[in-house]
């Protein structure tokens, strides 16, 4: 039988107990000191734009500027890739006899936009001048090495913004498919990319634009206390493009032979699309490119939280928009009981357009609600155009114009009060933007309404004047192609001597 090992009991003397207690107490004090030291150091390690200059060495700042530049260029390439999506979407929705015309117009718009935005557009939009127009840096001459406080080289910023300008120009062509002469397209494209977009865009995005500075002392409506915000362009890109599209469609009038629902409920409506699979693929390419459009507008790879939030919000808004635009015609439309692919495509695009303005300042739930409403807006907006006998073959006006207005206003409702401004080093959330539904009052909504209304009305009026002037020119520079091109073989053969599809 094994004998149990007796327990040994140690007892400390009073002096030993004191020494042990003092040792434990000293250890705790040392731990507190270490924690306090770490808390003191963390703000410097995670610097905000306010204290970045005194925290980082020139070498560290150079590294961060390089990261931000690479991020901005990658985003620019994604946005430029959207041109492939636009070409496919418009070619898919167009009739088969005008596809070549669509392709060539989109390529030309890109080419002329690049030259004009280098020569005058960037200067009008992003240089200093006054509240209405920039006055320096024509042909990029005399421009600084970096743009403002971003630390991004001026040419990198130029190519990112060129991709945005190109998007605006391409939006315009969609509503004018099938009856615009190619020479007329050349003329109005020069007006759009060289003057309308950059000058009006300066009001909201220029360093001294009057809408951007609105609500500050010494500027327009200082008592408002809010400037106009458009993070990635629901107004500056999409509403401008949509309003120019509306002006062009009105001045041109409908395509010959186009029958509207109010005139014939059985035969009325848009002519069948030539290639819906192509249009669907184009929509997905546009969705992919939007991950450069919205997250890239931080101009900062260092704002990791902002980039992730924007990408998630962009995704959720597109999903929500596609669902409502699919379900509404299923339940209420003239094709009740049928799932409509065209509306579903335009619904996801409307969700993307709407979230483009508020994407930085709203929560994922807010993004879903914004997208849901965008799907409703694009559906009923399309029906209104049909009722007004405005021929818009791809839905450019409801998708970009009307959904852009909704997205701009939605910031004043859904800004969650958590996020302030992005920056080259980190986000600065010291002055968060708060919308009406989150207890922030109506001041943000008022600023958004003013900015959206001013840009919408100004763009439409100026675009109507431009389109009317071009429409009064003699052939072949007249805005609308000769009637025999529409009634005969179509624009592809008449203007370009080629056909996209051969049997």
KAWO-V679622 format. One record per run of one state. SS is the DSSP state (A for helix, B for strand, O for the rest). FROM is the first residue (numbers start at 1). LEN is the number of residues. If there is no record, write none. Layout:
# KAWO-V679622
SS_FROM_LEN / SS_FROM_LEN
This chain:
# KAWO-V679622
O_1_13 / A_14_32 / O_46_6 / A_52_3 / O_55_3 / A_58_36 / O_94_2 / A_96_31 / O_127_2 / B_129_1 / O_130_4 / B_134_1 / O_135_3 / A_138_3 / O_141_5 / B_146_1 / O_147_6 / B_153_1 / A_154_21 / O_175_5 / B_180_1 / O_181_1 / A_182_24 / O_206_16 / A_222_3 / O_225_9 / A_234_19 / O_253_23 / A_276_18 / O_294_1 / A_295_4 / O_299_5 / A_304_28 / O_332_9 / A_341_18 / O_359_5 / A_364_24 / O_388_8 / A_396_19 / O_415_1 / B_416_1 / O_417_4 / B_421_1 / O_422_6 / B_428_1 / O_429_5 / B_434_1 / O_435_1 / A_436_3 / O_439_4 / A_443_29 / O_472_8 / B_480_1 / O_481_2 / A_483_5 / O_488_3 / A_491_6 / O_497_7
